[in-house]
Amino acid sequence: MVEKLEWAPAEPERKKRRLGLWLGIPGGVLAVGATVASLVLVAPGVSAAGADMGWRTSALAAQSISDSLAALEVTVVDDGSDATLTGAELGLSVDAEAVAQQAHDDHPLWNVGSWNTGSLPLDVQIDEETAVAALQSAVPDLFAEPVDAGVAYDGASKTFTAVAATAGRGVDVASLAASISAALTDGGNAITVTPTTREVEADVTTATAETQATSLNTMIAQAGFYIDGEKAVGIDPATVASWLTVEPEGTGFTVTVDRAAIDPVVAPLAESVNRDAVDERVVTDSAGKRLRVIQKGQDGWQLATIDGVADAFAQQLAAGDGVYDLDVAVQESKSIELYRRIDVDKSDGLTRLYENEKLVATYSMAIGKPGTPTDNGNFRVYAQLVKQDMGCVPGFDYCTENVPWVTYFNGDQGLHGTYWHSNFGAGAMMSHGCVNLTISAAEAVYRFAQVGTEVSVHD
């Protein structure tokens, strides 16, 4: 019998073991995670503002810095007394994001050599208004309020004068910030500082007060009511000063005016201002040249109304302007020319005065002796003297003292008063060449003439 041979079944294929793979995957993930962490986290042992930044991202580190700075306890010491304030109360701040990012850049977790470097330097900023308010409350002895300068009226000198400002005292906030920054660099979340004080200038300085006083003095000196640039009605500076109240405000001064006090000055303005026109009178020669003004002209004024003047003047004074321009109707003056000349007629012994060719006066005279004649010709007055000694010096054979009212027109020949004789009229020849007149006539000629007046001498 033939045995039936059968092949034994094939041995099943052995499955491959994957245990190592499954064990390796978690380890790889962890390794990658550690690598990533080492790239984004700050190394341990690194701090700023008392905040530990180790094992934190830069964002979390920045938040830790801000929180720590706000909670920081700062003890302020002043002459044995002290007060503790928080960073938030002092208005402390720092660019936390920049500090954290710099910490990460300089001290990353992966760089073992940058571990445990301690506290990083900080540039702490202080909000001055917040810090001063907190320190004034907590340590008031560090502060003294400045006193503004003032302006006062001095009755003795009749001027405004400056009252000097007094400087105050306060904390040097910039120095305090530097001290806090330095203390924080040493580490810790509680520090002690001794503030430095500084002089605090008053809002209104002495220089500002001096400028204000000068301005007020100019104003009260000029104060008044003007017409066409002319001060028609002046006001006593002391009176104007009594209307003003000058007080510091901000960095300067404010001026208030007692409006009611101005009314008594404004009420009689019309009586003081209104006037008639006066014509100018000016002496000329034959060519029309002006020789002398014998009467100044002035325009006439008529004030329309005083309504609103006091209010407007008060507003001007408050603004520093004491020149008030009145609204008046103006009557213009005229200029009247007076052509004057002197005629000396030796033939009839008369001196005649003409104004605009109208005879205004005639005076008898005496002329030069035959040996010292009065010269004929057309001349001009060149000098006038109230009194003079004639002769009385070597070379002259006569001396006449105190000759009055002398009007020279030709060398040493002139018209003058005579007290040593009374021979006047046609044919009277008594002088050394001058025209002798009575003393009253000589004075009239002196006042009628002026330098430049034309004198005609003829037979």
C-alpha positions in Angstrom: 0.0 0.0 0.0 1.3 3.2 -1.0 1.4 5.9 1.7 0.0 9.1 0.8 2.5 11.8 1.4 1.4 15.2 2.5 3.4 18.3 2.8 3.5 19.8 6.3 1.8 23.1 6.3 4.2 26.0 5.9 5.2 27.7 9.1 3.5 31.0 9.4 5.5 34.1 8.6 6.8 35.8 11.8 5.5 39.3 12.3 8.1 42.1 12.6 8.4 43.7 16.1 7.5 47.4 16.1 7.9 48.1 19.8 11.0 50.2 19.3 9.2 52.4 16.8 6.3 53.0 19.2 8.6 53.7 22.0 10.7 56.1 19.8 7.8 58.3 18.7 7.1 59.9 22.2 10.8 60.4 22.8 11.2 62.2 19.5 8.2 64.4 20.2 9.7 65.3 23.5 13.0 66.1 22.0 11.5 68.4 19.4 9.4 70.1 22.0 12.5 70.6 24.2 14.3 72.1 21.2 11.4 74.5 20.5 11.1 75.5 24.1 14.8 76.2 24.3 14.3 78.6 21.4 11.4 80.6 22.7 11.9 80.6 26.5 14.2 82.8 28.6 16.9 81.1 30.5 16.4 80.4 34.2 18.0 82.8 36.7 17.3 85.9 34.7 15.1 88.7 36.2 14.2 92.3 35.8 12.3 94.7 38.2 12.2 91.8 40.7 10.3 89.6 38.2 11.8 86.1 37.4 11.7 85.7 33.6 13.2 82.1 33.6 11.3 79.5 31.6 8.9 82.1 30.2 8.3 83.4 26.8 9.1 87.0 26.1 5.4 87.9 26.2 4.9 86.3 29.6 8.2 87.7 30.8 7.0 91.3 29.8 3.8 90.8 31.8 5.8 89.6 34.8 8.0 92.8 34.6 5.0 95.1 34.4 3.2 93.4 37.3 6.3 93.3 39.4 7.2 97.0 38.7 3.6 98.0 39.7 3.8 96.1 42.9 7.4 97.2 43.7 7.8 98.7 47.2 9.9 101.9 47.2 10.8 103.3 50.6 11.5 107.0 50.4 13.8 108.2 53.2 14.1 111.9 54.1 16.0 113.1 57.2 15.1 110.0 59.3 11.5 109.9 58.2 10.4 107.5 55.5 7.3 106.4 53.5 6.8 103.3 51.4 5.0 103.7 48.0 4.3 101.2 45.3 5.6 101.5 41.7 2.0 102.1 40.6 1.6 104.9 43.1 4.8 106.5 41.8 3.8 106.2 38.2 6.8 103.9 37.4 7.0 102.4 33.9 9.4 100.6 31.7 9.3 99.3 28.1 8.6 95.7 29.4 8.3 94.2 26.0 11.6 95.5 24.9 13.3 94.3 28.1 11.8 90.9 27.8 12.7 90.6 24.1 16.3 91.6 24.9 16.4 89.1 27.7 15.3 86.4 25.4 17.8 87.5 22.7 20.7 87.7 25.1 19.7 84.8 27.4 17.8 82.1 25.5 17.1 78.8 27.3 19.2 76.8 24.9 22.3 78.8 25.8 23.3 77.2 29.1 26.1 79.7 29.5 23.6 82.6 29.8 21.7 81.0 32.7 21.6 82.6 36.1 22.8 86.0 35.1 20.7 87.7 37.7 18.8 91.1 37.4 19.0 93.0 34.1 19.6 96.8 34.0 16.5 98.9 33.5 15.7 102.4 32.4 12.7 103.2 34.6 10.5 106.1 33.7 8.4 108.1 36.1 5.2 110.0 35.4 6.1 113.3 37.0 2.6 114.5 37.9 1.7 111.1 39.5 5.0 110.8 41.4 4.9 114.4 42.7 1.3 114.0 43.9 2.1 110.8 45.7 5.3 112.1 47.3 3.7 115.4 48.4 1.1 113.3 50.3 3.5 110.8 51.7 6.6 112.9 52.4 5.4 116.6 52.5 8.7 117.9 54.0 10.4 117.3 50.7 8.3 120.1 49.1 7.9 123.8 49.6 5.5 125.7 47.3 7.1 128.6 45.3 5.5 132.1 45.7 4.7 133.9 42.5 6.2 137.4 41.8 3.8 140.3 42.1 3.4 143.9 41.0 2.5 146.7 43.4 2.0 150.4 43.1 4.5 152.6 45.1 2.9 155.8 46.1 6.2 157.5 47.0 7.7 157.0 43.6 4.4 157.0 41.8 5.3 153.9 39.9 4.5 150.2 39.7 7.3 148.0 41.1 8.0 144.3 41.0 7.7 142.1 44.1 10.3 139.3 43.8 9.2 135.7 43.5 10.3 133.1 46.1 11.6 129.8 44.7 10.1 126.6 46.1 11.5 123.1 46.6 10.6 119.7 45.1 11.9 116.2 44.3 14.2 115.8 41.3 12.1 113.2 39.5 14.7 112.4 36.9 17.3 111.7 39.6 14.7 109.6 41.5 14.1 107.5 38.4 17.8 107.0 38.0 18.1 105.9 41.6 15.3 103.4 41.3 16.7 102.1 38.0 20.1 101.5 39.8 18.5 99.8 42.8 16.4 97.5 40.6 19.6 96.4 38.8 20.8 95.0 42.1 17.7 92.9 42.3 14.8 92.5 44.7 11.2 93.7 44.8 11.7 96.2 47.6 14.1 99.1 47.4 15.1 102.2 49.5 16.0 105.6 47.9 16.9 109.0 49.2 15.4 111.6 46.8 17.4 114.6 45.6 15.5 117.9 45.9 15.7 120.7 43.4 14.7 124.4 43.3 11.2 124.9 41.8 10.7 128.2 40.0 7.5 130.1 40.6 5.1 130.2 37.7 5.3 134.0 37.6 8.9 135.0 37.7 10.5 138.2 39.0 11.6 139.0 35.4 8.0 138.7 34.3 6.9 141.0 37.1 9.5 143.6 36.2 8.3 143.5 32.6 4.7 143.9 33.7 5.7 146.8 36.0 7.5 148.6 33.2 4.6 148.1 30.8 2.1 149.5 33.4 4.3 152.5 34.1 4.5 153.4 30.4 0.7 153.0 30.2 -0.2 155.2 33.2 2.3 157.9 32.0 0.7 158.0 28.6 -2.9 157.6 29.8 -5.3 160.2 28.6 -7.7 161.2 25.8 -6.1 161.9 22.5 -7.1 163.7 19.3 -5.1 163.3 16.1 -2.1 161.9 18.2 -2.2 164.9 20.6 -3.0 164.4 24.3 -6.0 166.6 24.7 -6.8 165.6 28.3 -4.2 164.0 30.5 -4.9 161.9 33.6 -2.7 161.8 36.7 -0.7 158.5 36.7 -1.6 157.9 40.3 -5.3 158.2 39.5 -5.0 155.7 36.7 -3.0 153.3 39.0 -5.8 153.5 41.6 -8.2 152.1 39.0 -6.1 148.9 38.4 -5.9 145.6 40.2 -2.9 143.5 39.0 -2.8 139.8 40.0 -0.8 136.8 38.9 -2.5 134.4 36.6 -0.9 131.3 34.9 2.6 132.5 34.0 1.7 136.1 33.7 -0.6 138.8 35.1 -4.2 139.9 34.6 -5.3 143.5 35.0 -8.8 144.4 36.0 -10.1 148.0 35.9 -12.6 149.7 38.2 -15.0 150.9 35.5 -17.1 153.0 37.8 -14.1 155.1 38.9 -13.6 156.3 35.3 -17.0 158.0 35.0 -16.0 161.2 36.9 -13.1 161.7 34.5 -15.2 161.1 31.4 -18.1 163.3 32.4 -16.4 166.7 31.8 -14.6 165.7 28.6 -16.7 167.9 26.3 -15.9 170.9 28.5 -12.2 170.1 28.4 -12.0 169.2 24.8 -14.2 171.5 22.8 -12.4 174.6 21.5 -12.5 177.1 18.6 -10.0 177.0 15.8 -7.0 179.5 16.1 -5.3 180.5 12.9 -1.5 180.4 12.6 0.2 183.8 12.0 3.6 183.7 10.4 5.9 186.5 9.4 7.4 186.3 5.9 9.6 188.4 3.6 8.8 189.7 0.2 9.5 186.3 -1.4 7.2 184.5 1.0 9.9 182.9 3.1 8.7 182.1 6.6 10.7 184.1 9.1 8.9 183.5 12.4 5.6 182.1 13.7 4.2 184.7 16.0 1.0 182.7 16.7 0.7 179.0 16.6 -2.4 177.7 15.0 -4.7 175.0 16.4 -7.7 173.2 15.0 -11.1 173.5 16.6 -12.6 170.4 18.2 -16.2 169.4 19.0 -16.7 166.2 20.9 -19.7 164.3 19.5 -20.7 162.2 22.6 -19.2 160.6 25.6 -21.5 157.5 25.4 -19.5 154.3 25.7 -16.2 156.1 26.3 -15.8 154.9 29.9 -16.5 151.3 29.0 -14.1 151.3 26.0 -11.4 153.1 28.0 -11.6 150.5 30.8 -11.2 147.7 28.2 -8.1 149.4 26.7 -6.5 149.9 30.1 -7.1 146.2 30.9 -5.3 145.3 27.7 -2.4 147.7 28.5 -3.3 150.6 26.3 -3.8 154.0 27.9 -4.1 156.1 24.8 -7.8 156.6 24.0 -8.6 158.3 20.7 -11.6 160.6 21.0 -14.1 161.0 18.1 -14.4 164.7 17.4 -15.5 167.0 14.6 -12.4 169.0 13.5 -12.5 172.6 12.3 -9.2 173.1 10.6 -7.2 176.2 11.3 -5.7 178.5 8.6 -2.2 179.9 8.1 -2.1 183.7 7.8 1.1 185.2 6.3 2.2 188.6 7.4 4.8 190.2 5.0 6.6 192.8 7.1 9.1 195.4 6.1 10.7 198.5 7.6 11.1 201.7 5.7 13.7 204.3 6.9 13.0 207.7 5.2 15.9 210.0 6.0 14.2 212.9 4.1 11.3 213.3 6.5 13.0 211.7 9.6 10.5 208.8 9.9 10.7 205.1 10.3 7.6 203.3 9.0 6.5 199.7 9.6 4.5 197.9 6.9 2.5 194.6 7.2 1.1 193.2 4.0 1.9 196.6 2.5 -0.4 198.3 5.1 1.2 201.0 7.2 0.9 199.9 10.8 3.2 202.3 12.7 5.3 205.5 12.1 8.1 206.7 14.4 10.2 209.9 14.4 14.0 209.2 14.3 17.4 210.7 14.3 20.0 209.5 11.8 23.8 209.6 11.5 25.8 212.8 11.6 27.3 214.1 8.4 30.7 212.5 9.4 29.1 209.1 10.2 26.0 209.0 7.9 23.4 206.3 7.9 23.9 204.3 4.7 21.2 204.1 2.0 20.4 200.7 0.6 18.2 197.6 1.0 19.2 195.4 3.9 18.0 192.6 6.2 17.9 192.4 9.9 20.6 190.0 11.0 20.7 190.3 14.8 18.7 191.7 17.6 19.7 192.4 21.2 17.6 193.5 24.2 20.5 195.6 25.5 24.1 196.3 24.5 27.0 198.6 25.3 28.1 200.6 22.2 31.6 201.8 21.7 33.3 201.2 25.1 36.3 199.4 23.7 39.7 200.5 22.4 39.4 202.1 19.0 36.1 203.9 19.7 36.0 207.5 20.9 32.7 207.0 22.6 31.0 204.7 25.1 27.3 204.4 25.5 26.2 201.8 27.9 23.0 199.8 28.1 21.6 200.8 24.8 18.1 199.1 24.6 16.2 197.2 22.0 18.9 197.0 19.2 17.9 195.7 15.7 21.0 195.5 13.5 20.6 195.5 9.7 23.9 196.9 8.2 27.1 196.1 9.9 27.3 198.2 13.0 24.2 200.3 12.0 20.9 199.4 13.5 17.7 200.8 15.0 17.8 201.2 18.8 16.3 203.1 21.7 17.9 206.4 22.9 17.9 207.7 26.4 20.6 210.4 26.0 18.8 212.8 23.7 15.3 213.6 22.5 16.0 215.2 19.2 13.9 213.2 16.7 12.3 214.0 13.3 13.3 215.6 10.0 16.8 216.9 10.0 17.8 215.3 13.3 21.4 213.9 12.8 22.6 212.7 16.2 24.2 209.3 15.8 27.3 207.4 14.6 25.3 205.9 11.8 22.5 204.2 13.7 18.8 205.0 13.6 17.9 206.6 17.0 14.4 206.0 18.2 12.6 206.6 21.5 12.8 203.7 23.8 9.2 202.7 23.3 9.5 203.0 19.5 12.7 200.9 19.5 10.9 198.2 21.5 8.0 198.2 19.1 10.4 197.8 16.1 12.3 195.1 18.0 9.1 193.1 18.4 7.8 193.8 14.9 11.0 192.7 13.2 12.9 189.4 13.2 16.0 188.1 11.6 15.4 188.3 7.8 13.1 191.3 7.9 13.8 193.7 5.0 15.0 197.2 5.8 15.0 200.0 3.1 17.0 203.1 3.9 16.7 206.1 1.5 16.6 209.8 1.2 
